[in-house]
Amino acid sequence: LALLERGRVPESLFNIATDSATLWSPDEKRFLYTTQNREDLEYHVYDTSDPLDIGEKEDYTTLSVPKTQKSKLTWYSDSKHLIVSACETQTKDEVCTTGNIRLVRIDGTNNTLVYSGALTSLDVFPTPDGTKIIILTSFNPNSVPNLYAIILR
């Protein structure tokens, strides 16, 4: 709220920035919001850092995803990347048989595939130190899903 009072967020984004569904970064300097057009959801990141890093902008269109694709975004521990989990194919019981997890820089660059395979949940959790992400999946269709850590280098 202090950022809003100091004018770091434009009035046009005030309601979005204060909405309880808005995802603020771990360092609380950036927030993620969406806009829609006919076919896609566009994910934007607004950066309130003062001053901005060299070459950085206040507002980025980070990613565009078809409305029909089941996906979820969350912040990575460094507050400069987003974790994007997406389901490409699923069973009639809505079990994601083919999905992927990507790490994307807030400006939309460095879109890196981290995992591809079955996903029990699109929820992905980064560890505080940023060395791993935690996913829920099962590598055997006949076994119960479990938590797995994916080491990032």
DSSP file with accessible surface (Angstrom, degrees, kcal/mol):
  #  RESIDUE AA STRUCTURE BP1 BP2  ACC     N-H-->O    O-->H-N    N-H-->O    O-->H-N    TCO  KAPPA ALPHA  PHI   PSI    X-CA   Y-CA   Z-CA
    1    1 A L     >        0   0  136      0, 0.0     4,-2.1     0, 0.0     3,-0.2   0.000 360.0 360.0 360.0 -32.7    0.0    0.0    0.0
    2    2 A A  H  >  +     0   0   51      1,-0.2     4,-1.9     2,-0.2     6,-0.2   0.876 360.0  55.3 -62.2 -35.5    2.9    2.3    0.6
    3    3 A L  H  4>S+     0   0   32      1,-0.2     5,-2.2     2,-0.2     6,-0.6   0.878 107.5  49.4 -63.3 -36.9    3.9    1.9   -3.0
    4    4 A L  H >45S+     0   0   21      1,-0.2     3,-1.1    -3,-0.2    -2,-0.2   0.901 109.7  50.7 -69.3 -39.4    0.5    3.0   -4.1
    5    5 A E  H 3<5S+     0   0  149     -4,-2.1    -2,-0.2     1,-0.3    -1,-0.2   0.845 107.7  53.5 -67.6 -33.1    0.6    6.1   -1.8
    6    6 A R  T 3<5S-     0   0  171     -4,-1.9    -1,-0.3    -5,-0.2    -2,-0.2   0.392 116.9-112.9 -83.6   2.4    4.0    7.1   -3.2
    7    7 A G  T < 5S+     0   0   57     -3,-1.1    -3,-0.2    -4,-0.1    -2,-0.1   0.673  77.8 130.3  79.9  16.0    2.7    7.0   -6.8
    8    8 A R      < +     0   0   43     -5,-2.2    -4,-0.2    -6,-0.2    -5,-0.1   0.675  68.3  56.3 -76.3 -16.6    4.8    4.0   -7.9
    9    9 A V  S    S-     0   0    9     -6,-0.6    -2,-0.1    -5,-0.2    -1,-0.1  -0.972  92.9-121.8-115.8 126.9    1.6    2.3   -9.3
   10   10 A P    >   -     0   0   48      0, 0.0     3,-1.8     0, 0.0     4,-0.5  -0.263  23.4-113.8 -65.5 153.4   -0.4    4.3  -11.9
   11   11 A E  G >  S+     0   0  188      1,-0.3     3,-1.2     2,-0.2     4,-0.5   0.844 114.7  64.7 -55.3 -34.0   -4.1    5.0  -11.1
   12   12 A S  G 3  S+     0   0  101      1,-0.3    -1,-0.3     2,-0.1     4,-0.2   0.757 110.3  37.4 -64.0 -22.7   -5.2    2.7  -13.9
   13   13 A L  G <> S+     0   0   14     -3,-1.8     4,-3.0     1,-0.1    -1,-0.3   0.350  87.5 100.7-107.7   3.9   -3.6   -0.3  -12.1
   14   14 A F  H <> S+     0   0   81     -3,-1.2     4,-1.8    -4,-0.5     5,-0.1   0.928  84.2  45.8 -57.7 -48.7   -4.6    0.7   -8.5
   15   15 A N  H  > S+     0   0  127     -4,-0.5     4,-0.6     1,-0.2    -1,-0.2   0.884 115.1  48.1 -64.5 -37.4   -7.5   -1.7   -8.3
   16   16 A I  H >4 S+     0   0   57      1,-0.2     3,-0.9     2,-0.2     6,-0.2   0.935 110.4  50.9 -66.3 -46.4   -5.5   -4.5   -9.8
   17   17 A A  H 3< S+     0   0    3     -4,-3.0    -2,-0.2     1,-0.2    -1,-0.2   0.825 114.8  43.1 -63.2 -29.9   -2.6   -3.9   -7.5
   18   18 A T  H 3< S+     0   0   66     -4,-1.8    -1,-0.2    -5,-0.2    -2,-0.2   0.498  86.6 114.7 -96.2  -3.3   -4.8   -4.0   -4.4
   19   19 A D  S X< S-     0   0   85     -3,-0.9     3,-1.4    -4,-0.6    -3,-0.0  -0.430  70.4-131.3 -68.1 139.7   -6.9   -6.9   -5.4
   20   20 A S  T 3  S+     0   0  127      1,-0.3    -1,-0.1    -2,-0.1    -4,-0.0   0.741 105.9  58.0 -65.7 -20.6   -6.5  -10.0   -3.1
   21   21 A A  T 3  S+     0   0   77      2,-0.1    -1,-0.3    -5,-0.0     2,-0.2   0.609  79.9 109.9 -85.0 -10.8   -6.0  -12.2   -6.2
   22   22 A T    <   -     0   0   21     -3,-1.4     2,-0.8    -6,-0.2    11,-0.1  -0.447  68.1-133.6 -68.1 135.0   -3.0  -10.2   -7.4
   23   23 A L  E     -A   32   0A  72      9,-1.1     9,-2.6    -2,-0.2     2,-0.3  -0.814  20.2-163.4 -95.2 108.9    0.3  -12.1   -7.1
   24   24 A W  E     -A   31   0A  80     -2,-0.8     7,-0.2     7,-0.2    51,-0.2  -0.669  25.9-108.1 -87.3 146.1    3.0   -9.9   -5.6
   25   25 A S    >   -     0   0    3      5,-3.1     3,-2.0    -2,-0.3    -1,-0.1  -0.253  32.0-103.9 -68.9 160.6    6.6  -11.1   -6.0
   26   26 A P  T 3  S+     0   0   77      0, 0.0    -1,-0.1     0, 0.0    51,-0.1   0.845 125.2  49.3 -56.2 -33.0    8.5  -12.4   -2.9
   27   27 A D  T 3  S-     0   0   60      1,-0.0    -2,-0.1     3,-0.0    50,-0.0   0.480 108.1-129.9 -85.4  -0.7   10.4   -9.1   -2.7
   28   28 A E  S <  S+     0   0  139     -3,-2.0     3,-0.1     2,-0.2    -1,-0.0   0.729  81.7 105.4  60.6  27.8    7.1   -7.2   -2.9
   29   29 A K  S    S+     0   0  103      1,-0.1    19,-3.6    50,-0.1    20,-0.3   0.535  76.2  41.2-107.9 -12.4    8.4   -4.9   -5.7
   30   30 A R  E     - B   0  47A   6     17,-0.2    -5,-3.1    18,-0.1     2,-0.3  -0.964  62.8-161.2-134.6 152.2    6.5   -6.5   -8.7
   31   31 A F  E     -AB  24  46A   0     15,-2.0    15,-2.6    -2,-0.3     2,-0.4  -0.981  13.3-135.7-137.5 151.9    3.1   -7.8   -9.3
   32   32 A L  E     +AB  23  45A  11     -9,-2.6    -9,-1.1    -2,-0.3     2,-0.3  -0.866  29.3 166.1-104.1 131.3    1.5  -10.1  -11.8
   33   33 A Y  E     - B   0  44A  21     11,-2.6    11,-3.4    -2,-0.4     2,-0.3  -0.947  22.2-133.5-141.5 163.2   -1.8   -9.3  -13.5
   34   34 A T  E     - B   0  43A  68     -2,-0.3     2,-0.3     9,-0.2     9,-0.2  -0.872  11.9-172.0-119.6 151.8   -3.8  -10.6  -16.5
   35   35 A T  E     - B   0  42A  53      7,-2.2     7,-3.3    -2,-0.3     2,-0.4  -0.921  17.9-141.0-129.8 160.8   -5.6   -9.0  -19.4
   36   36 A Q  E     + B   0  41A 133     -2,-0.3     2,-0.2     5,-0.2     5,-0.2  -0.938  18.1 177.6-126.0 145.4   -7.8  -10.8  -21.9
   37   37 A N        -     0   0   69      3,-2.2     5,-0.0    -2,-0.4    -2,-0.0  -0.619  58.0 -73.2-122.1-165.9   -8.5  -10.6  -25.5
   38   38 A R  S    S+     0   0  225     -2,-0.2     3,-0.0     1,-0.2    29,-0.0   0.872 125.2  10.7 -59.6 -40.4  -10.8  -12.8  -27.6
   39   39 A E  S    S+     0   0  140      1,-0.1    28,-2.8    27,-0.1    29,-0.4   0.633 119.4  53.3-115.4 -19.3   -8.6  -15.9  -27.6
   40   40 A D  E     - C   0  66A  44     26,-0.3    -3,-2.2    27,-0.1     2,-0.5  -0.861  59.0-137.4-126.1 156.6   -5.7  -15.4  -25.1
   41   41 A L  E     -BC  36  65A  41     24,-3.3    24,-2.8    -2,-0.3     2,-0.5  -0.943  26.6-152.9-102.1 128.2   -4.9  -14.5  -21.5
   42   42 A E  E     -BC  35  64A  56     -7,-3.3    -7,-2.2    -2,-0.5     2,-0.5  -0.918   2.3-149.9-105.4 129.4   -2.0  -12.1  -21.4
   43   43 A Y  E     -BC  34  63A  25     20,-3.2    19,-2.1    -2,-0.5    20,-1.4  -0.855  17.1-172.3 -99.7 129.0    0.2  -12.1  -18.3
   44   44 A H  E     -BC  33  61A  17    -11,-3.4   -11,-2.6    -2,-0.5     2,-0.5  -0.912  14.1-152.4-120.4 148.6    1.8   -8.8  -17.3
   45   45 A V  E     -BC  32  60A   0     15,-2.0    15,-2.6    -2,-0.3     2,-0.5  -0.985   7.1-160.0-120.2 126.9    4.4   -7.9  -14.7
   46   46 A Y  E     -BC  31  59A   9    -15,-2.6   -15,-2.0    -2,-0.5     2,-0.6  -0.936   9.3-153.6-105.9 128.3    4.4   -4.4  -13.3
   47   47 A D  E     +B   30   0A   1     11,-3.6   -17,-0.2    -2,-0.5     5,-0.1  -0.892  17.9 179.1-108.0 119.4    7.7   -3.4  -11.6
   48   48 A T        +     0   0    4    -19,-3.6   -18,-0.1    -2,-0.6    -1,-0.1   0.275  34.3 138.2 -99.8   9.1    7.7   -0.8   -8.8
   49   49 A S        -     0   0   11    -20,-0.3     3,-0.2     9,-0.1    -2,-0.1  -0.253  52.2-125.8 -56.6 141.5   11.4   -0.9   -8.1
   50   50 A D  S    S+     0   0  126      1,-0.4     2,-0.1     2,-0.1    -1,-0.1  -0.933  96.4  18.7-136.5 109.5   13.0    2.5   -7.6
   51   51 A P  S    S-     0   0  106      0, 0.0    -1,-0.4     0, 0.0     2,-0.1   0.620  97.6-131.7 -81.3 163.0   15.2    3.0   -9.4
   52   52 A L        -     0   0   51     -3,-0.2     3,-0.1    -2,-0.1     6,-0.1  -0.432  30.6 -99.4 -72.6 149.0   14.6    0.3  -12.1
   53   53 A D    >   -     0   0   73      1,-0.1     3,-2.3     4,-0.1    -1,-0.1  -0.303  56.4 -76.6 -62.5 157.6   17.6   -1.8  -13.1
   54   54 A I  T 3  S+     0   0  174      1,-0.3    -1,-0.1    -3,-0.1     3,-0.1  -0.309 120.2  11.7 -59.4 130.6   19.4   -0.8  -16.3
   55   55 A G  T 3  S+     0   0   76      1,-0.3    -1,-0.3    -3,-0.1     2,-0.2   0.427 100.7 125.5  82.2  -1.5   17.4   -1.9  -19.3
   56   56 A E    <   -     0   0   32     -3,-2.3    -1,-0.3     2,-0.0     2,-0.3  -0.571  45.0-151.9 -90.7 155.2   14.3   -2.7  -17.3
   57   57 A K        -     0   0  122     -2,-0.2     3,-0.1    -3,-0.1    -4,-0.1  -0.758  21.6-123.2-116.5 168.3   10.8   -1.3  -17.9
   58   58 A E  S    S+     0   0   79     -2,-0.3   -11,-3.6     1,-0.2     2,-0.4   0.855  96.4  34.8 -77.7 -37.9    7.9   -0.8  -15.5
   59   59 A D  E     -C   46   0A  57    -13,-0.2     2,-0.4   -15,-0.0   -13,-0.2  -0.978  67.3-179.1-128.7 124.9    5.4   -2.9  -17.4
   60   60 A Y  E     -C   45   0A  13    -15,-2.6   -15,-2.0    -2,-0.4     2,-0.9  -0.948  28.3-141.0-119.9 141.9    6.1   -6.1  -19.3
   61   61 A T  E     +C   44   0A  79     -2,-0.4   -17,-0.2   -17,-0.2     3,-0.1  -0.905  32.5 176.1 -92.8 105.7    3.8   -8.4  -21.3
   62   62 A T  E     -     0   0A  10    -19,-2.1     2,-0.3    -2,-0.9   -18,-0.2   0.888  52.3  -3.0 -82.1 -41.3    5.5  -11.6  -20.1
   63   63 A L  E     -C   43   0A  32    -20,-1.4   -20,-3.2    -3,-0.1     2,-0.4  -0.998  48.5-150.4-156.8 147.2    3.4  -14.3  -21.7
   64   64 A S  E     -C   42   0A  55     -2,-0.3   -22,-0.2   -22,-0.2   -24,-0.0  -0.996  21.3-177.9-124.7 127.5    0.3  -14.9  -23.8
   65   65 A V  E     -C   41   0A   7    -24,-2.8   -24,-3.3    -2,-0.4     6,-0.1  -0.981  32.6-107.9-128.0 135.7   -1.6  -18.2  -23.2
   66   66 A P  E >   -C   40   0A  54      0, 0.0     3,-1.7     0, 0.0   -26,-0.3  -0.340  27.6-126.7 -59.3 139.9   -4.7  -19.5  -25.1
   67   67 A K  T 3  S+     0   0   87    -28,-2.8   -27,-0.1     1,-0.3   -28,-0.1   0.787 109.2  59.9 -58.4 -27.1   -7.8  -19.3  -22.9
   68   68 A T  T 3  S+     0   0  138    -29,-0.4     2,-0.4     2,-0.1    -1,-0.3   0.664  86.2  92.5 -77.2 -16.2   -8.4  -23.0  -23.6
   69   69 A Q  S <  S-     0   0   65     -3,-1.7     2,-0.7     1,-0.0    19,-0.1  -0.653  76.5-132.2 -83.8 132.2   -5.0  -24.1  -22.1
   70   70 A K  E     +D   87   0B  86     17,-0.7    17,-2.9    -2,-0.4     2,-0.3  -0.719  47.9 147.4 -82.1 114.8   -5.0  -25.0  -18.5
   71   71 A S  E     -D   86   0B  27     -2,-0.7     2,-0.3    15,-0.2    15,-0.2  -0.963  32.0-159.3-147.3 165.2   -2.1  -23.2  -16.9
   72   72 A K  E     -D   85   0B  93     13,-2.6    13,-2.9    -2,-0.3     2,-0.4  -0.993   6.9-156.1-149.0 140.0   -0.9  -21.5  -13.7
   73   73 A L  E     +D   84   0B   9     -2,-0.3     2,-0.3    11,-0.2    11,-0.2  -0.928  15.9 167.7-118.0 144.4    1.8  -18.9  -13.0
   74   74 A T  E     -D   83   0B  43      9,-1.9     9,-3.4    -2,-0.4     2,-0.2  -0.958  38.0 -93.2-146.1 162.7    3.6  -18.3   -9.7
   75   75 A W  E     -D   82   0B  13     -2,-0.3     7,-0.2     7,-0.2     2,-0.2  -0.546  30.2-134.1 -80.4 143.2    6.7  -16.3   -8.7
   76   76 A Y    >   -     0   0   26      5,-2.4     3,-1.9    -2,-0.2     5,-0.2  -0.561  34.4-101.5 -86.0 159.0   10.1  -17.9   -8.5
   77   77 A S  T 3  S+     0   0   28      1,-0.3    -1,-0.1    50,-0.2    -2,-0.0   0.754 117.3  59.7 -57.0 -29.3   12.2  -17.1   -5.4
   78   78 A D  T 3  S-     0   0   66      1,-0.1    -1,-0.3    52,-0.1   -53,-0.0   0.526  98.6-132.2 -82.5  -3.2   14.4  -14.4   -7.1
   79   79 A S  S <  S+     0   0    3     -3,-1.9    -2,-0.1     2,-0.2   -54,-0.1   0.584  92.4  83.3  63.7  10.7   11.3  -12.2   -8.0
   80   80 A K  S    S+     0   0   62      1,-0.1    26,-2.1    -4,-0.0     2,-0.3   0.369  86.6  51.7-119.1  -0.5   12.7  -11.8  -11.5
   81   81 A H  E     - E   0 105B  30     24,-0.3    -5,-2.4    -5,-0.2     2,-0.3  -0.950  66.5-144.8-133.8 156.2   11.3  -15.1  -13.0
   82   82 A L  E     -DE  75 104B   0     22,-3.1    22,-2.5    -2,-0.3     2,-0.6  -0.907  13.8-134.5-117.6 148.7    7.9  -16.7  -13.1
   83   83 A I  E     -DE  74 103B   1     -9,-3.4    -9,-1.9    -2,-0.3     2,-0.6  -0.917  22.4-165.4-100.8 123.2    7.2  -20.4  -13.0
   84   84 A V  E     -DE  73 102B  11     18,-2.9    18,-2.7    -2,-0.6     2,-0.4  -0.951   5.9-174.5-113.8 117.9    4.6  -21.4  -15.6
   85   85 A S  E     +DE  72 101B   3    -13,-2.9   -13,-2.6    -2,-0.6     2,-0.3  -0.939   9.8 177.8-111.4 137.0    2.9  -24.8  -15.3
   86   86 A A  E     -DE  71 100B   3     14,-2.5    14,-2.3    -2,-0.4     2,-0.5  -0.993  24.7-142.3-140.8 145.4    0.7  -26.0  -18.1
   87   87 A a  E     +DE  70  99B   9    -17,-2.9   -17,-0.7    -2,-0.3    12,-0.3  -0.941  16.4 177.2-108.5 122.9   -1.4  -29.0  -19.0
   88   88 A E  E    S+     0   0B 107     10,-2.9     2,-0.4    -2,-0.5    11,-0.2   0.843  71.4  13.4 -92.2 -42.4   -1.4  -30.0  -22.6
   89   89 A T  E     + E   0  98B  70      9,-1.8     9,-1.8     5,-0.0     8,-1.3  -0.997  67.8 176.8-135.9 143.6   -3.5  -33.2  -22.4
   90   90 A Q  E     - E   0  96B  83     -2,-0.4     6,-0.2     6,-0.3     2,-0.1  -0.964  28.0-110.7-142.3 159.7   -5.6  -34.6  -19.7
   91   91 A T    >   -     0   0   56      4,-2.3     3,-2.1    -2,-0.3     6,-0.0  -0.267  43.9 -96.5 -80.2 173.5   -7.9  -37.5  -19.0
   92   92 A K  T 3  S+     0   0  196      1,-0.3    -1,-0.1     2,-0.1    -2,-0.0   0.759 127.9  60.0 -63.3 -20.8  -11.7  -37.2  -18.6
   93   93 A D  T 3  S-     0   0  125      2,-0.1    -1,-0.3     1,-0.0     3,-0.1   0.267 121.8-110.6 -87.5  11.2  -11.0  -37.2  -14.8
   94   94 A E    <   +     0   0  124     -3,-2.1     2,-0.6     1,-0.2    -2,-0.1   0.793  66.1 151.9  62.4  33.2   -8.9  -34.0  -15.4
   95   95 A V        -     0   0   75     26,-0.0    -4,-2.3    23,-0.0     2,-0.9  -0.839  48.4-126.6 -90.0 126.1   -5.6  -35.8  -14.6
   96   96 A a  E     +EF  90 119B   9     23,-0.9    23,-2.1    -2,-0.6    -6,-0.3  -0.635  34.1 172.6 -79.0 105.8   -2.8  -34.0  -16.5
   97   97 A T  E    S+     0   0B  65     -8,-1.3     2,-0.4    -2,-0.9    -7,-0.2   0.770  73.7  30.3 -85.0 -28.2   -1.1  -36.8  -18.5
   98   98 A T  E    S+E   89   0B  53     -9,-1.8   -10,-2.9    21,-0.1    -9,-1.8  -0.951  79.8 136.7-133.9 114.2    1.1  -34.4  -20.5
   99   99 A G  E     -EF  87 117B   0     18,-1.9    18,-2.3    -2,-0.4     2,-0.3  -0.851  29.9-148.6-142.3 178.2    2.2  -31.1  -19.0
  100  100 A N  E     -EF  86 116B  10    -14,-2.3   -14,-2.5    -2,-0.3     2,-0.4  -0.991   7.0-145.7-151.8 159.6    5.3  -29.0  -18.6
  101  101 A I  E     -EF  85 115B   0     14,-2.6    13,-3.2    -2,-0.3    14,-1.7  -0.996  22.3-177.3-127.9 130.6    6.9  -26.5  -16.2
  102  102 A R  E     -EF  84 113B  80    -18,-2.7   -18,-2.9    -2,-0.4     2,-0.5  -0.939  22.9-140.0-127.3 151.8    8.9  -23.5  -17.5
  103  103 A L  E     -EF  83 112B  25      9,-2.4     9,-3.0    -2,-0.3     2,-0.4  -0.948  27.3-176.4-107.6 127.8   10.9  -20.8  -15.9
  104  104 A V  E     -E   82   0B   1    -22,-2.5   -22,-3.1    -2,-0.5     6,-0.2  -0.993  25.5-123.4-130.6 132.2   10.4  -17.4  -17.7
  105  105 A R  E >   -E   81   0B  49      4,-2.4     3,-2.7    -2,-0.4   -24,-0.3  -0.386  35.6-108.4 -67.4 152.4   12.1  -14.1  -17.0
  106  106 A I  T 3  S+     0   0    1    -26,-2.1   -61,-0.2     1,-0.3    -1,-0.1   0.759 119.9  57.7 -59.8 -22.8    9.6  -11.2  -16.2
  107  107 A D  T 3  S-     0   0   50    -27,-0.3    -1,-0.3     2,-0.1   -46,-0.2   0.413 122.0-106.1 -87.3   5.0   10.3   -9.6  -19.6
  108  108 A G  S <  S+     0   0   27     -3,-2.7     3,-0.3     1,-0.3    -2,-0.1   0.355  84.4 115.4  90.7  -5.5    9.3  -12.9  -21.4
  109  109 A T        +     0   0   72      1,-0.2    -4,-2.4    -5,-0.1    -1,-0.3  -0.334  54.7  41.8 -88.6 176.7   12.8  -13.9  -22.3
  110  110 A N        -     0   0  100      1,-0.2     2,-1.0    -6,-0.2    -1,-0.2   0.899  67.8-177.7  53.7  46.5   14.8  -17.0  -21.2
  111  111 A N        -     0   0   73     -3,-0.3     2,-0.5    -7,-0.2    -7,-0.2  -0.654  11.3-176.6 -78.0 100.4   11.7  -19.3  -21.5
  112  112 A T  E     -F  103   0B  63     -9,-3.0    -9,-2.4    -2,-1.0     2,-0.4  -0.901  26.5-132.5-114.2 125.6   13.3  -22.5  -20.2
  113  113 A L  E     +F  102   0B  83     -2,-0.5   -11,-0.2   -11,-0.2     3,-0.1  -0.596  29.0 169.7 -72.5 126.1   11.7  -25.9  -20.0
  114  114 A V  E     +     0   0B  35    -13,-3.2     2,-0.3    -2,-0.4   -12,-0.2   0.717  63.9   8.2-107.6 -33.6   12.4  -27.4  -16.6
  115  115 A Y  E     -F  101   0B  30    -14,-1.7   -14,-2.6     2,-0.0    -1,-0.4  -0.994  53.3-175.0-152.1 143.7   10.0  -30.5  -16.6
  116  116 A S  E     +F  100   0B  75     -2,-0.3     2,-0.3   -16,-0.2   -16,-0.2  -0.983  47.2  62.5-140.8 128.0    7.8  -32.3  -19.1
  117  117 A G  E    S-F   99   0B  21    -18,-2.3   -18,-1.9    -2,-0.4     2,-0.1  -0.979  85.6 -11.7 155.6-162.6    5.6  -35.2  -18.1
  118  118 A A  E     -     0   0B  35     -2,-0.3     2,-0.4   -20,-0.2   -21,-0.2  -0.372  53.3-167.2 -68.7 143.4    2.6  -36.1  -16.0
  119  119 A L  E     -F   96   0B   2    -23,-2.1   -23,-0.9    18,-0.1    18,-0.2  -0.987  18.4-168.2-133.7 124.5    1.4  -33.5  -13.4
  120  120 A T  S    S+     0   0   64     16,-2.1     2,-0.3    -2,-0.4    17,-0.2   0.814  84.5  14.5 -76.6 -30.9   -1.0  -34.3  -10.6
  121  121 A S        -     0   0   31     15,-1.1    15,-0.4     2,-0.2    -1,-0.2  -0.991  62.5-138.7-142.6 148.2   -1.3  -30.6   -9.8
  122  122 A L  S    S+     0   0   26     -2,-0.3     2,-0.3    -3,-0.1   -37,-0.1   0.503  73.9 111.4 -83.5  -3.7   -0.4  -27.4  -11.6
  123  123 A D        -     0   0   58     13,-0.1    13,-0.4     2,-0.0     2,-0.4  -0.564  46.5-178.4 -72.0 128.4    0.8  -26.0   -8.3
  124  124 A V        -     0   0    6     -2,-0.3    11,-0.2    11,-0.1   -41,-0.1  -0.996   9.7-158.7-130.0 136.1    4.6  -25.6   -8.2
  125  125 A F  E     -G  134   0C 121      9,-2.2     9,-3.0    -2,-0.4     2,-0.2  -0.960   5.6-148.9-122.6 121.6    6.5  -24.4   -5.2
  126  126 A P  E     -G  133   0C  36      0, 0.0     7,-0.2     0, 0.0   -51,-0.0  -0.588  24.5-117.0 -81.9 146.9   10.0  -22.9   -5.4
  127  127 A T    >   -     0   0   24      5,-2.6     3,-1.8    -2,-0.2   -50,-0.2  -0.532  29.8-111.2 -75.5 153.1   12.3  -23.4   -2.4
  128  128 A P  T 3  S+     0   0  129      0, 0.0    -1,-0.1     0, 0.0   -52,-0.0   0.844 118.1  50.9 -56.6 -34.1   13.3  -20.1   -0.7
  129  129 A D  T 3  S-     0   0  111      1,-0.1    -2,-0.0   -51,-0.0   -51,-0.0   0.538 108.1-126.1 -83.5  -4.2   16.9  -20.4   -1.8
  130  130 A G  S <  S+     0   0   10     -3,-1.8   -52,-0.1     2,-0.2    -1,-0.1   0.581  78.1 115.3  76.6  11.1   15.8  -20.9   -5.5
  131  131 A T  S    S+     0   0   55      1,-0.1    21,-3.3    20,-0.1     2,-0.3   0.689  77.9  20.4 -87.5 -15.7   17.8  -24.1   -5.9
  132  132 A K  E     - H   0 151C  76     19,-0.3    -5,-2.6    -5,-0.1     2,-0.3  -0.965  58.5-145.9-146.1 159.6   14.7  -26.4   -6.4
  133  133 A I  E     -GH 126 150C   0     17,-1.8    17,-2.9    -2,-0.3     2,-0.5  -0.957  20.9-137.7-123.2 150.4   11.1  -26.5   -7.3
  134  134 A I  E     +GH 125 149C  44     -9,-3.0    -9,-2.2    -2,-0.3     2,-0.3  -0.916  24.6 177.1-110.9 129.2    8.6  -28.9   -5.7
  135  135 A I  E     - H   0 148C   2     13,-2.8    13,-2.8    -2,-0.5     2,-0.5  -0.878  26.9-130.8-126.7 161.2    6.0  -30.7   -7.9
  136  136 A L  E     + H   0 147C  54    -13,-0.4   -16,-2.1   -15,-0.4   -15,-1.1  -0.965  51.4 123.3-112.7 117.6    3.3  -33.3   -7.2
  137  137 A T  E     - H   0 146C   0      9,-2.3     9,-3.0    -2,-0.5     2,-0.4  -0.946  50.3-127.0-157.7 177.0    3.3  -36.1   -9.7
  138  138 A S        -     0   0   17     -2,-0.3   -20,-0.1     7,-0.3    -2,-0.0  -0.989   4.1-162.6-136.5 126.8    3.5  -39.8  -10.2
  139  139 A F  S    S+     0   0  124     -2,-0.4    -1,-0.1     1,-0.1     3,-0.0   0.569  86.2  54.2 -84.5  -9.4    6.0  -41.4  -12.5
  140  140 A N  S >  S-     0   0   81      4,-0.1     3,-2.3     1,-0.1    -1,-0.1  -0.987  78.2-144.4-123.8 121.1    4.1  -44.6  -12.5
  141  141 A P  T 3  S+     0   0  124      0, 0.0    -1,-0.1     0, 0.0    -2,-0.0   0.744 100.2  54.8 -59.4 -19.5    0.4  -44.4  -13.5
  142  142 A N  T 3  S+     0   0  154      2,-0.1     2,-0.3    -3,-0.0    -3,-0.0   0.378  97.4  80.0 -95.6   4.2   -0.5  -47.1  -11.0
  143  143 A S  S <  S-     0   0   54     -3,-2.3     3,-0.1     1,-0.0    -3,-0.1  -0.739  87.3 -97.5-111.4 162.7    1.1  -45.4   -8.0
  144  144 A V        -     0   0  124     -2,-0.3    -4,-0.1     1,-0.1    -7,-0.1  -0.506  48.4-102.2 -74.1 138.6    0.0  -42.7   -5.6
  145  145 A P        -     0   0   54      0, 0.0     2,-0.3     0, 0.0    -7,-0.3  -0.264  44.2-174.1 -60.1 151.9    1.3  -39.2   -6.5
  146  146 A N  E     -H  137   0C  97     -9,-3.0    -9,-2.3    -3,-0.1     2,-0.3  -0.919  29.7 -93.4-142.1 165.3    4.2  -37.9   -4.4
  147  147 A L  E     -H  136   0C 107     -2,-0.3     2,-0.4   -11,-0.2   -11,-0.2  -0.674  41.2-173.5 -83.1 136.0    6.2  -34.7   -4.0
  148  148 A Y  E     -H  135   0C  82    -13,-2.8   -13,-2.8    -2,-0.3     2,-0.5  -0.987  17.1-140.0-131.2 143.1    9.4  -34.4   -6.0
  149  149 A A  E     -H  134   0C  56     -2,-0.4     2,-0.6   -15,-0.2   -15,-0.2  -0.862  10.2-156.2-100.6 132.3   12.1  -31.8   -6.0
  150  150 A I  E     -H  133   0C  32    -17,-2.9   -17,-1.8    -2,-0.5     2,-0.4  -0.952  17.0-136.8-107.2 119.9   13.6  -30.7   -9.3
  151  151 A I  E     -H  132   0C 105     -2,-0.6     2,-0.4   -19,-0.2   -19,-0.3  -0.613  16.0-153.4 -79.9 130.7   17.1  -29.3   -8.8
  152  152 A L              0   0   32    -21,-3.3   -38,-0.0    -2,-0.4    -1,-0.0  -0.881 360.0 360.0-105.5 135.7   17.7  -26.2  -10.9
  153  153 A R              0   0  274     -2,-0.4   -22,-0.0   -21,-0.0   -21,-0.0  -0.910 360.0 360.0-124.8 360.0   21.2  -25.2  -12.0
